[in-house]
Amino acid sequence: MSDFFKNPLSSSSMGKHYAAARKQALMEQVRSELAQANAQQLMNNMNERCFKACVTRPGDSLSSSEQTCLTRCLDRFMETFNIVSKTYVARIARERSESESTPIS
């Protein structure tokens, strides 16, 4: 009768599986929130830098030269970000494959 009141998930492999699944879901949520925060930070940096570089006298509207400058600045910023990101990802992948292929002594 005492077995009836025990939590069937607490000592079973099913409980461990459930805990692992919850941990994985939480980690995925944190990764997603970090990615969103990083994207927001990128946008803020991009807007701030390009605005400072291109808008000399803020007003009700942008001049055509300011619009052109902003377009070029934002394009250049994104190109640079993409190059840096690809290089970083390639480096991480290379380091990971090197560490996996290096025997531990």
N, C-alpha and C positions, 0 to 999 in steps of 0.2 A: 504494500500500500504506500510506503514511503516513496517508491519509484514513480508513482502517479503524479506527485507534486514537483518532481524535478523538471527543470527546463530541458526538453529533449535536444535543444540546439547547443547547450552549454558545453557538453562533453563530446559531442559527436563531430565527425568530420564535416557534417553539414553546417554546423555552427562556425567552424573555422573557414569554410568556403564563403559563408555569408559575410563574415568579418573581412575577409580578403576582398570580396567584391565591393563592400562599402568603402574600404580603404582606397581601392582603385578608383571608384567613382569620385571620392573626395579629392584625390590627387588630380584627376582629370579636370574637375571643377576649378581647382587652384590654378592649374596650367592655363585654362581658358581665361580666367580672370587676369592672370599675369600677361597673357598675350594681348588682351584688350587694353590693359593699362599701358603696355609698351606702345601699342598703336596710337593711343591717345597722346602719349608723351612725344612720339614722333611727329604727330600732327601739330602739336603745340610748338615744338622747336622749329619746325618747318615754317609755320605761319609767322612766328616771331622774327626769325632771321630774315625771311623774305620781305616782310613788312618793313623792317628797319632798313633794309638795303634798297627797297624800291619806292616806298611812299615817303617823299621828302616833305610834302606839306599836306597833311590829312585834311580832307574836306568832305563835302557831300557826295562826291563821286570821284572815280579814278580817271586820270587822263589816259589817253591811248598809250603813251610811253610807259606809264606806271603799270597798265594792264599787261603790256608786252614784257616788261621786266619781271612782273610777278609770275607770268606763265613760264618764262625761261628759268627763273629761279626755282620754282616748284618742280619743274621737269628735271633740272640738274640735281636738285636735292634727292629726288626719288631715284634717279639713275645711280647716284653715289650710294644711296642706302642699299639698293639692290646689289650693286657690285660688292659692297662690304659684307652684306648678308650671305651672298653665294660663297664668297671667299671663306667666311667664318664657318659655314656649314661644311664646306669641303675640308677645311682644316680639322674640324671635330671628327668627321668621318674618317679621315686619314689617321688621326691619332688613335681613334678607337680601334681601327683595323690593325694598326701596328701593335697596340697593347694586347690585343687578342691573339696575335700571331707570335708574340714574344713569349718564349717559355719561362715559367717562373722557376727560379733555382733556389 
